[in-house]
Amino acid sequence: PGGRYRPPHCLARYKSAILVAYSNQKKYLHHLLYYIHPFLQRQQLSYSIYLIQQAGNGTFNRAKLLNVGVREALKDEDWDCLLLHDVDLVPENDYNLYVCDEYYPKHMASAMDKFKYILPYKSFFGGVSALTPEHYMKMNGFPNTYWGSGGENDDIATRIQLAGMKIVRTSPQLGRYKVMDYNEERETREPWRRPASRHDTRKTWKDDGMNSLEFKLLSKTKHPLYTNITVD
């Protein structure tokens, strides 16, 4: 239960927590769970899937929900790797291993179909990324102050740099992802790249993140295919 899996016939070398910030995208969620469990089991990983959502229908705050997911997941187990995963992305290549780089935060989704399988811009860190708990704490997690999607990914890339790390990337041959329901027409109407953030990350990153995270845990329940975390 709780989307927890351990390979039955061997001792897994890695323990990975997959964290999905979620906001009423039921159709995507079903697809993701359908694809991701067999994918991770073929990699013989020991893993768990966490879904983090906020109650009510206020503005979505992806970065803060991921901070919550990290805190709650680490209460359950001593994970080797934290994978921050958008709900509408499905990996295309089994050799895209859901494990962390020992030294630096790893951007996994280096080739998405909606960007014609190339990186949209140099500091892009969106979609799917993998960080060890040490990496995550070193950069003080993600900012809690981004309401509405977008923008926070660039902040995160800046944080990594300010914390004295760099981004490593899965090669584009392996880091291929399909974006579910991608609609080119909608994308031109609502450009995915948001205007430059008004946040001054250099000034705020040490005070805005895991060390300033406040939330009310409403429930943490184990479903067959995932653990659901709901906060206010």
N, C-alpha and C positions, 0 to 999 in steps of 0.2 A: 504493500500500500504506500501511498504518498509518492508514487512515481519512482520508488527506490529500487535499484537493481544491482545485484552483484553477480558476476559470472559464476555459474554453478561448478565448473570443472577446473578453475584455476584461480590463483590469487591475483586480482587485478593490480597492475603497477600504479595506476592512477585513480584518484577519487575526484570526480568533477561534479560541481553543482551547476545546473543550468537554470538561470534566473530570467524569467519573462515578465516584464511589466505589462500589465494587461488592462484593456478598457473596452469591454463589450464587443470583442471581435471573435464571437463564438465560432464562426465558420473557419476563420484562419486557425484558431486554436485546435479545432478537430483535425484539420489537415496537418498541422505541425506535429501534434502528438502521434498521428498515424505514421508519419515519416520518421520522426526523430528517435522513437524507441528502438525500432529495428536497426537504424543507422548506428546508434550508440552501442547496441549489443554486439553488432558485427565488429566493433572496435574493442570488444572485451573490456569495456570500462566499468568501473564501479561508479554509479552516478545516481543523482536524484534530480527531479524537475520541480521547480518552485514557480508558482504563479503568484504575482503580487498585484493586488488591485486596491483602489481606494473606493470606499463606500460612497453612495450618492452619485450624482452626475456632474460634479464640479470639473474644473479644468484639469486635464491630465498632466501629471508631473512625473515623467518617465524616470528622470535622474534620481529624484528622491525615493521613488518606489524601489529602484535598484539598490539604493543604500539600505532601505528597510530589509530587502531580500537578503543582502549580504549579512546583515546583523543577525537575522533570524536563522539563516542557513548555518552560520558558524556556531550557533547555539546547539545545533543538532549533531554536527560532526566536524572533524578537523579536515576540511576539504583541502586538497592540493591545488585545486583550480576553480575559479569562479568564471562561468561563461555567461555573458550578458547578451541576451538573444532577443531580437525583435520577433514578434509573433507571426509576422507575415513572410518570413524568410525560410526557405528550405534548402539545405545543402545538396549539391549535385554530385559531389565526389566523395566516395567512401574513404579516400586517403587524406581527407581534410580532418586531421586528428583533433578531437576535442580535449586537448591537453594544453597546459601553459608552457610558455618559454621560461626557462629558469631565470633569465636575467631581466627581461623587459616585458611590458604589456604587449600583447599580440593582437593585431587586428586580423580577424579571420575572413571577413566578407570583402576580400580584395577585388572580387570580380562579380558584380551583380548584373543580371540580365538587363535591368532597366537602365544601367549606365553602359550598355553594349560591352559588358565584361571588362571595362577598364576603370581605373580609379578616378572618381570625378574631380578630386583635387588633392593636393599633396598631404594635407594634414587630416584627411577624412578618417574618422574613427567610428563610423556608424554601422548599424546592422547587427554584427556579431563580433564580440571581442572577448579575449581571455586574459585574466589577470590572476596572479596568485594573491592570497590574502595579504601578503607582505607588500606587493605592489600597490594594492588597493588602499591600504592604510598609509603607505608612504606618501601618496598624493592626496590624502584626506578624503578618499572616496570621490563621489560625484557632488556637484553643487545641488543644494536643496531649493534653490530660488528660481528655477526655470519652470514657469507654469505655461502649458501649451508646448507642443513638440517642436523640436528643432533648436538650433543654437547651442544646446548643452554639449553636443558632440565636439564642437570646436573648442569650447571651454575645457573639455576633458583632455583634448590633445595638448592644449597649452599647459594644463596641470601636470601632465606627464613630464613635459619638458622642464617646468619649474621645479619639479621634485627630483631633477637630476637623472631622469630616465629618457629613453627614446622609444619610439614605436617600432616594433618589428612586424612584418606582414607575412601571412601565408602567401605562397606564390600564386599568381593569378590562374595557373593551371589547376591548382587544388582548391583555391578559395572561391569556387564558383557557387553562386546562389541564385535561386529562382525567387522572384518577388511575386507572391500570390496576387492574382487579380490586378496586376499592373495595368494601368490605363494611361496610355501616352497623352491622350487628350486632357484628362484630368490633371496630369502632371504639369502640362504647360499652363493650365489655369491656376494651379496652386504650386508654384515652384518649390521644390524640396529644399533648396538652399535658402535659408532665412537670411535677412539682413544681418550685418555684423552686430554682434552682441553689444549691448550697452554695459554689460558687466565688465569691470576691470579685474580680470582674473588674477593679475599679479598682486593686486591689493587684497583680494577676497579669499583666495583659495585656502589659506591657512585657518580661516575662521568659519568658512561655509563648507560643510561636508559632514563626514562621519562624526566629527567632534561637536557638531552643533545639531545633530539629528534628533528631532523630537517627534514622536508619533504615538497614537493610541492604537494598540493592537486590538482589533475587534474579534478576530477569530483566526485560528491556524488549524486547518482541518486536512486530514489525509484522504484523498480520493484515490481510486485505483491507479490512475495514470499521472497524478501530480499531487503536490501539497499546495493547498490554497491558503494564501495569507491575505487577509483583508484588514486595511487600516482606515482610520477616519481621514 
